[in-house]
Amino acid sequence: MSGVWVVLEDRNGRIVPFSWEALAAGRKLSTQLGLPLGVILMGAQTASLVPELDGRSIDRAVRIEHPLLSPYTADGFSLALQQFFQSEKPAYVVFPHTYQVRDYAPALAAKFGQMLLGDVVEIAATGPTPLFSRLLLQGRLQGQYRSAGAGPCFLSVQAGAFRAEAPGTDATPSLSTFAPTLDAAQIRTRPGAPFRATAQAVDLSSAQRIVGVGRGIREAANLPLIQDLTSTLDAEIAASRPICDNGWMTADRQVGSSGQSVAPRLYLAVGISGAIQHQVGMKGSGCIVAINKDPDAPIFEIADYGIVGDLFEVIPALNAAVKASKA
């Protein structure tokens, strides 16, 4: 088999950040197994995306191009990838766990008599084949799986589970183009406009700094204290589920298993106890700072820095210190 392939996803002319997390997972697999690492760009025209591959330490890059691959359709993507993988015979195929991937990747796996192992959060090199872990029952349990079968193993990785690597100094990898054979009659769907829950929907996944607030804030009237800090830090404000359930913030600000998954450079958890449902959505953050008056709060188990104290004392002092450093 030809190695590990990572299918990158693009949106609005840029490769989406979650794709780099999938690449980190793919690299872990390729390193553990001693297999080459390749990436795939898909669309009608992908040349503009190639410069983003610089410095990514990739062995091969393939542009799968055809006029029927734009706009995206599940039929087009699954058929094009099927043709490519039939010739390449990959050992593992890694995707970011996005809505688009969930639309077409199961059908692609089925074409090879396989299944998509979705939402993988960990890869361990134990035994003859890698051990994949995924969370069950909103993070209460963890299931472990191995790939058994002659065909390629298809998996998607949960946002935030694998930390994206910063580009290095490597040159653009070996690049080739694959032209699948597609016919308009094979495309059975006609895509509509991209879905957005609300016109003001917030995409926290692209934020570099996030201040998450939990029930320790006590009441909605105290939220301006946090909003002032987010303004100082040039950060986005987010919340645990109780805050959104109480209507103190809109649902698009919720982080966790039933909200958004984020992986900012800084995640400041204020008054958040750290239930597993919330940890699922933010544990991939670059640096986690927790502020909680309970020294036994679970959030401290995953925090890089912890402050045990009353947030109503800590936040004003922290805000003042940050403002002073900018003066």
C-alpha positions in Angstrom: 0.0 0.0 0.0 1.2 3.5 -0.8 1.1 5.2 2.6 -1.0 7.7 4.5 -3.1 10.2 2.6 -4.7 13.3 4.2 -7.6 14.9 2.3 -7.5 18.6 2.9 -10.6 20.8 2.8 -10.8 24.3 1.6 -13.4 27.1 2.0 -13.4 30.6 0.5 -10.1 30.1 -1.3 -8.2 28.9 1.8 -7.4 25.5 3.4 -9.6 25.3 6.5 -7.6 25.2 9.8 -9.0 21.8 10.8 -7.2 20.3 7.8 -3.9 21.0 9.4 -5.0 19.1 12.5 -5.9 16.2 10.2 -2.4 16.5 8.7 -0.9 16.3 12.2 -2.8 13.0 12.8 -1.7 11.7 9.4 1.9 12.6 10.3 1.6 10.7 13.5 0.4 7.6 11.6 3.1 7.9 8.9 5.8 8.3 11.6 4.6 5.3 13.7 4.3 3.0 10.6 7.2 4.3 8.6 5.0 5.2 5.6 5.1 8.1 3.3 2.7 11.0 3.9 0.7 12.6 1.1 -2.0 15.3 0.9 -4.9 15.8 -1.5 -6.4 19.0 -2.8 -9.7 18.8 -4.5 -11.7 21.1 -6.8 -12.1 22.5 -10.3 -8.9 24.7 -9.8 -6.6 24.2 -6.8 -3.4 25.9 -7.9 -4.0 28.8 -5.6 -4.0 26.5 -2.6 -0.6 25.0 -3.3 1.5 27.7 -1.6 -0.2 26.8 1.7 1.6 23.5 1.5 5.0 25.1 1.9 6.9 24.1 5.0 4.5 21.3 5.9 7.0 18.4 5.5 4.9 16.4 3.1 6.3 13.7 0.8 3.7 14.1 -1.9 0.8 16.4 -2.9 -1.8 15.6 -5.5 -4.3 18.0 -7.0 -7.5 16.1 -8.0 -9.2 18.4 -10.5 -12.3 18.3 -12.6 -14.9 20.9 -13.5 -17.6 18.8 -11.8 -15.8 19.0 -8.5 -16.9 22.6 -8.0 -19.3 23.2 -6.4 -18.8 20.4 -3.9 -21.1 17.4 -4.2 -20.9 14.1 -2.3 -21.2 12.2 -5.6 -18.4 14.1 -7.3 -15.9 13.9 -4.3 -16.5 10.2 -3.5 -16.2 9.1 -7.1 -13.1 11.1 -7.8 -11.4 9.9 -4.6 -12.5 6.3 -5.4 -10.7 6.4 -8.7 -7.5 7.9 -7.2 -7.4 5.4 -4.3 -8.0 2.5 -6.6 -4.7 3.3 -8.3 -2.8 4.4 -5.2 -4.0 1.7 -2.8 -3.5 3.7 0.5 -3.0 2.2 3.9 -4.8 5.0 5.7 -6.9 8.0 4.6 -7.4 10.8 7.1 -10.0 13.5 7.0 -10.9 16.5 9.2 -14.2 15.7 10.8 -16.3 18.4 9.1 -19.9 18.5 7.9 -18.6 18.0 4.3 -16.6 15.0 5.2 -19.5 13.5 7.1 -21.5 13.9 3.9 -19.3 12.0 1.5 -16.6 10.0 3.3 -18.9 7.2 4.6 -20.0 6.6 1.0 -16.4 6.6 -0.2 -15.4 4.1 2.5 -18.4 1.9 1.6 -17.1 1.7 -2.0 -14.1 -0.1 -0.7 -16.1 -2.3 1.6 -14.9 -0.4 4.6 -16.4 2.0 7.2 -15.5 5.5 8.2 -14.1 5.7 11.8 -15.3 9.1 12.7 -14.2 11.6 15.4 -10.9 10.0 16.3 -9.3 11.8 19.3 -6.1 9.7 19.8 -3.8 7.4 17.9 -1.6 4.9 19.8 1.1 2.7 18.3 0.3 -0.6 20.1 0.3 -4.0 18.6 0.5 -4.8 14.9 -1.8 -2.0 13.9 -2.6 1.5 15.4 -5.2 1.8 18.1 -7.7 4.5 17.5 -9.7 6.1 20.3 -13.0 8.0 20.0 -15.4 9.4 22.6 -18.8 8.0 23.2 -21.9 9.2 25.1 -20.8 12.8 24.9 -17.4 12.0 26.3 -18.4 9.8 29.2 -16.8 6.7 27.6 -13.9 6.1 25.3 -14.0 3.4 22.6 -10.9 1.9 21.1 -10.7 0.4 17.6 -8.3 -1.3 15.3 -8.7 -1.6 11.5 -9.2 -5.2 10.4 -9.4 -5.9 6.7 -7.5 -5.8 3.5 -8.7 -2.4 2.3 -7.7 1.1 3.3 -8.6 2.4 6.7 -10.7 5.6 6.6 -10.8 7.9 9.6 -11.7 11.5 10.5 -10.2 13.3 13.4 -12.1 15.4 15.9 -11.4 19.1 15.9 -9.0 20.1 18.6 -7.8 16.5 19.2 -4.5 16.9 17.3 -2.5 20.1 17.5 -1.7 21.6 14.1 2.0 22.2 13.4 3.4 25.5 12.4 4.9 25.5 8.9 8.7 25.0 8.7 11.1 25.9 6.0 10.6 22.9 3.7 9.9 23.6 0.1 6.7 22.6 -1.7 6.4 18.8 -1.8 6.5 16.7 -5.0 3.3 17.8 -6.8 1.2 16.0 -9.4 -2.3 16.3 -10.8 -5.0 13.5 -11.1 -7.9 14.0 -13.5 -10.8 11.7 -12.6 -13.3 10.5 -15.2 -16.6 12.1 -14.2 -19.9 12.6 -16.1 -22.6 15.1 -15.2 -25.1 12.2 -15.1 -23.2 10.8 -12.1 -23.8 13.9 -10.0 -27.3 13.3 -8.6 -27.5 16.3 -6.3 -27.6 20.0 -6.9 -26.1 21.9 -4.0 -27.9 24.9 -2.4 -26.5 27.8 -0.5 -24.2 26.9 2.5 -26.2 26.5 5.7 -25.8 29.1 8.5 -27.8 28.7 11.7 -28.2 32.5 12.1 -27.0 35.5 10.2 -24.9 36.4 13.3 -23.5 32.9 13.7 -20.0 32.9 15.3 -17.2 30.7 14.0 -15.1 30.2 17.1 -12.9 27.6 15.4 -10.8 30.4 13.7 -10.3 32.4 16.9 -6.7 32.6 18.3 -7.8 33.7 21.8 -10.9 32.6 23.6 -12.2 33.5 27.0 -14.7 30.8 28.1 -17.1 31.5 30.9 -19.0 29.1 33.1 -21.6 29.1 35.8 -19.1 30.6 38.2 -20.1 34.0 36.8 -23.3 33.5 38.8 -25.6 35.7 36.7 -25.9 37.4 33.3 -25.4 40.8 34.9 -21.8 39.9 35.6 -20.9 39.1 32.0 -19.6 42.6 31.2 -16.7 41.8 33.5 -15.7 39.0 31.1 -16.5 41.1 28.0 -14.2 43.8 29.1 -11.4 41.3 29.4 -12.0 39.8 26.0 -11.9 43.3 24.5 -8.5 43.9 26.2 -7.1 40.5 25.0 -8.7 40.9 21.5 -10.4 37.6 22.2 -13.7 35.9 21.5 -16.1 35.2 24.3 -17.4 31.6 24.7 -19.4 29.7 27.2 -20.1 26.3 28.8 -23.5 24.8 28.2 -25.3 26.1 31.4 -24.6 29.7 30.3 -26.3 29.1 26.9 -29.1 27.0 28.4 -29.9 29.9 30.7 -30.1 32.2 27.7 -27.2 34.4 28.9 -25.4 33.8 25.6 -26.5 32.5 22.3 -26.0 28.9 21.4 -23.3 29.8 18.8 -21.0 30.7 21.7 -21.2 27.3 23.3 -18.0 25.2 23.4 -18.2 21.4 24.1 -19.6 18.1 22.8 -23.0 19.7 22.0 -21.4 23.0 20.8 -18.3 24.1 18.9 -14.9 22.4 19.0 -12.1 25.0 19.2 -8.3 25.0 19.3 -7.1 28.5 19.9 -3.6 29.5 20.9 -5.0 30.6 24.2 -8.1 29.4 26.0 -8.9 31.1 29.3 -11.5 29.1 31.3 -13.2 31.4 33.8 -15.5 29.8 36.4 -15.7 26.6 34.3 -15.6 23.4 36.4 -14.4 21.4 33.4 -17.0 18.7 32.8 -15.9 16.2 30.2 -18.5 17.5 27.8 -16.8 20.9 27.8 -13.3 19.5 27.8 -14.1 17.6 24.5 -14.6 21.0 22.8 -11.4 22.8 24.0 -8.7 20.4 25.1 -6.8 20.9 21.9 -6.1 24.5 22.7 -2.4 25.6 22.6 -2.4 27.0 26.1 -5.2 26.5 28.7 -5.4 28.9 31.6 -8.0 28.0 34.3 -9.5 30.3 36.9 -11.7 28.6 39.5 -12.1 28.9 43.3 -12.4 25.1 43.6 -8.9 23.6 43.7 -10.4 20.2 42.8 -12.2 21.4 39.7 -11.5 19.0 36.8 -10.5 21.8 34.5 -7.2 22.0 36.4 -6.3 18.5 35.2 -5.9 19.7 31.6 -4.8 23.3 32.3 -1.3 24.5 31.5 -1.7 27.2 34.2 -4.2 27.4 37.0 -5.3 30.1 39.3 -7.3 29.1 42.4 -9.2 32.1 43.4 -12.4 34.2 43.1 -12.9 35.2 39.5 -14.4 38.5 40.7 -11.0 39.4 42.2 -8.8 37.7 39.6 -10.4 39.0 36.4 -10.2 42.7 37.3 -6.6 42.3 38.3 -5.7 40.4 35.2 -7.5 42.9 33.0 -5.6 45.8 34.6 -2.3 44.0 34.2 -2.9 43.3 30.5 -4.0 46.9 29.9 -0.8 48.2 31.7 1.4 46.0 29.6 -0.1 47.6 26.4 0.4 51.1 27.7 
